[in-house]
């Protein structure tokens, strides 16, 4: 089947599972040596369907959080949308996609995710062993909570009910996560940084790596972490999370 993938983490996953991906978004960057030859048809929030027609897809793959409802409603081709909101949901969603694509390798990855989800959550292993740690800043004293930051202007974080939140819970950081009512709440600028809060600044989607000095200058205690570890819910985060859990369990 000829597939257009509008979900970066699934583009990599489909390629690694041997599917014929004929179109992608500009954010689909893995595996680099393969995707450089796959035509770009748009981004995760908008797509050029005329460009897609030339690629003659059998299926367009989307995700309910990555892509918009308007994209699905306007899609002129058969499409399938995942809705992955937790580590425990990945296996079932990949299984459904594997059925659409008749992919045994994707079925195997689905089973691997289910096995990983069934493993006991890790106990907290210490701040020096943070998953995906890229750079530390400030001090670590009397930490009562964690905010995993995904955006600035406005400041945005995540709740326990997201895939990122479930990864934090799986890796032993769940008791530090606030129980926000919205999946991706905005935080008030005037209250940041808050005392006794450790901020995990994700390397994506906002490029916090470029702003480390400014964050340190504002007095944030926290770390820059690899966003792919926490949010690429296909084969990449499976491998990273599996290796981390095997190391510390």
C-alpha positions in Angstrom: 0.0 0.0 0.0 1.1 3.6 -0.8 0.9 5.6 2.4 1.1 9.3 3.2 1.9 9.9 6.8 1.1 13.2 8.5 2.5 12.1 11.9 6.3 12.4 12.3 6.7 9.6 14.8 4.5 7.3 12.7 6.3 8.2 9.5 9.5 6.8 11.0 7.7 3.8 12.4 6.1 2.9 9.0 9.4 3.3 7.2 11.1 1.0 9.8 8.4 -1.5 9.4 8.9 -1.7 5.6 5.8 0.2 4.5 5.9 2.3 1.3 5.6 5.9 2.6 5.2 8.2 -0.5 4.4 11.5 1.3 5.3 13.2 4.6 5.2 16.4 6.5 8.3 18.7 6.8 8.5 17.6 10.5 9.0 14.0 9.5 12.8 13.9 9.9 13.5 10.3 10.8 15.0 8.1 9.4 16.9 10.9 7.7 18.5 8.8 5.0 15.1 7.6 3.8 12.8 10.6 4.4 15.0 13.0 2.4 13.7 11.2 -0.7 10.0 11.3 0.3 8.0 14.3 -1.0 6.8 16.8 1.6 3.0 17.5 1.3 2.6 20.0 4.1 2.9 20.2 7.9 1.0 18.6 10.8 -1.6 21.4 10.8 -2.1 21.8 7.0 -1.6 19.7 3.9 -1.7 20.3 0.1 -4.2 17.7 -1.1 -3.3 18.5 -4.8 0.3 17.5 -4.1 -1.1 14.3 -2.5 -3.1 13.4 -5.5 0.0 13.1 -7.6 1.3 10.5 -5.1 -1.8 8.3 -5.5 -2.0 7.2 -1.8 -4.0 4.2 -0.7 -4.1 5.5 2.8 -3.4 8.8 4.7 -2.3 8.3 8.3 -3.1 11.0 10.8 -3.4 11.4 14.6 -6.1 13.3 16.4 -3.7 15.4 18.5 -1.0 15.9 15.8 -3.4 16.9 13.0 -6.6 18.9 12.8 -10.2 17.8 12.4 -10.4 20.0 9.2 -7.6 17.9 7.7 -9.5 14.7 8.2 -12.8 16.2 7.0 -11.2 17.5 3.8 -9.1 14.5 3.1 -10.1 13.1 -0.4 -8.5 9.7 0.2 -9.1 6.8 2.6 -7.6 7.8 6.0 -6.9 6.4 9.4 -6.4 8.5 12.6 -4.7 7.2 15.7 -5.4 8.7 19.1 -2.5 7.8 21.4 -2.8 9.4 24.8 -0.9 6.9 27.0 1.8 4.2 27.0 -1.0 1.7 27.5 -2.9 2.9 24.4 0.0 2.6 21.9 -0.3 -1.2 21.4 -4.0 -1.1 20.5 -3.7 1.9 18.2 -0.7 0.3 16.3 -2.6 -2.9 16.1 -5.5 -1.2 14.4 -3.2 0.6 12.0 -1.4 -2.7 11.3 -4.7 -4.2 10.3 -5.3 -1.4 7.8 -1.9 -1.8 6.3 -1.6 -5.6 6.6 1.8 -5.2 8.2 3.2 -8.1 10.3 6.1 -5.9 11.5 3.7 -3.3 12.7 1.8 -6.0 14.5 5.0 -7.1 16.2 5.7 -3.5 17.3 2.2 -3.4 18.7 2.8 -6.5 20.8 6.2 -5.1 22.0 4.4 -1.9 23.2 1.8 -4.0 25.0 4.6 -5.9 26.8 6.3 -2.6 27.7 3.1 -1.1 29.0 2.6 -4.2 31.2 5.9 -3.7 33.0 5.6 -2.2 36.5 6.3 1.5 36.7 9.8 2.3 37.8 10.6 3.8 41.2 12.1 7.3 41.2 15.8 6.7 40.5 17.1 10.2 41.3 17.5 13.5 39.5 20.8 12.5 38.0 19.0 9.7 36.1 16.3 11.8 34.5 15.1 10.1 31.3 16.2 12.0 28.2 18.4 14.4 30.1 20.3 16.8 27.9 21.3 19.7 30.1 20.7 20.6 33.8 20.2 24.1 35.1 19.8 25.6 38.6 19.6 23.5 41.8 17.6 20.5 42.9 16.3 21.1 46.4 12.9 20.5 48.0 11.2 19.6 44.7 7.5 19.2 45.2 6.3 19.1 41.5 7.4 18.8 37.9 6.1 20.8 35.0 7.0 19.4 31.6 7.1 22.5 29.3 6.2 22.2 25.6 5.8 25.9 24.7 6.6 29.5 25.5 4.5 32.6 24.8 2.2 31.3 26.3 3.9 28.9 28.7 2.3 25.5 28.2 2.8 22.3 30.1 1.2 18.8 30.1 -1.1 16.8 32.4 -1.1 13.3 33.6 -3.7 12.4 30.9 -1.3 12.8 28.0 1.1 10.4 26.4 4.0 12.5 27.8 2.4 12.3 31.2 2.2 8.6 31.0 5.8 8.3 30.1 6.8 10.4 33.1 4.6 8.1 35.3 6.2 5.0 33.7 9.7 6.2 34.5 8.9 6.9 38.2 8.1 10.6 38.1 4.3 10.4 38.4 4.1 11.6 42.0 5.7 14.9 41.0 3.1 15.6 38.3 0.3 18.1 39.0 -3.2 16.8 38.2 -4.3 19.5 35.7 -7.8 19.3 34.4 -6.8 20.1 30.8 -4.4 18.0 28.8 -2.2 21.0 27.8 -2.8 23.8 30.2 -1.3 27.3 29.9 0.5 28.7 32.9 0.5 32.3 34.0 3.7 34.1 33.2 3.8 36.1 36.4 3.9 33.0 38.5 6.9 31.5 36.8 9.2 30.1 37.9 7.4 28.7 40.9 9.2 27.7 44.1 9.7 24.0 44.7 9.0 23.2 41.0 11.4 21.5 38.7 10.9 22.4 35.0 11.5 19.9 32.2 12.0 21.9 29.0 11.3 19.7 26.0 13.6 20.0 23.0 10.4 20.1 20.9 8.0 21.3 19.7 9.3 24.6 21.1 13.1 24.9 20.6 14.0 25.4 24.2 17.6 24.3 23.5 18.1 27.8 21.9 16.9 29.5 25.1 18.8 27.8 27.9 20.8 30.9 28.9 17.6 33.0 29.1 15.8 30.3 31.2 18.7 30.1 33.6 18.8 33.9 33.8 15.1 33.9 34.8 15.9 31.6 37.7 14.4 28.3 36.5 15.5 25.1 38.1 15.2 22.3 35.7 16.6 20.5 32.7 16.5 20.3 29.0 15.2 16.9 28.0 14.9 15.0 24.7 11.3 15.5 23.4 11.6 12.5 21.2 12.0 10.3 24.3 8.7 11.5 25.7 6.5 12.2 22.6 7.5 10.1 19.6 5.0 7.3 20.3 6.1 4.9 17.6 9.3 2.9 17.3 11.6 5.6 18.5 10.1 6.2 21.9 9.5 2.4 22.3 13.3 1.8 22.0 14.3 4.7 24.2 11.7 3.9 26.9 12.5 0.1 26.7 16.2 0.8 27.2 15.7 3.2 30.0 13.4 0.8 31.9 15.7 -2.1 31.4 18.6 -0.1 32.8 16.8 1.0 36.0 14.3 -1.7 36.8 
